[in-house]
Amino acid sequence: MLSRKPVYLLLSSVTFGANAINTLPDNEQICLQNMEKLIVEQQVLFSDSQSSPEVRRNAERAIDTTRETFSETGSYCDAQRVLQAYQRDTESGLRMKEGEVNYFGRGTF
């Protein structure tokens, strides 16, 4: 008959390992919650058909910049800092960059 101790140890080590992989440090958890709010605000601006094309383009670029930072660092806190510090690119104005929406439903094609 097998002892229950090895099975218990095996299960506890697997459970501990799974928890360690799926949890974020407290500060990242806080940043994740903040990022959710900030990104939703930008998404609302981008999706609002009554907003000017400049406002919508700005929101799109802020979201893209944040997404790029998170992809590079994997940190919600870094992405939050970048989004909060985002400044409109005054040089390019409304000129479309690759991958951006090029029609905001105003006027004709």
Secondary structure, DSSP 4 states (H G I P E B T S, - for coil): ---HHHHHHHHHHHHHHHHHHH---HHHHHHHHHHHHHHHHHHHHHH-TTS-HHHHHHHHHHHHHHHHHHHHH--HHHHHHHHHH----TTTTTPPPTTS----SSS--
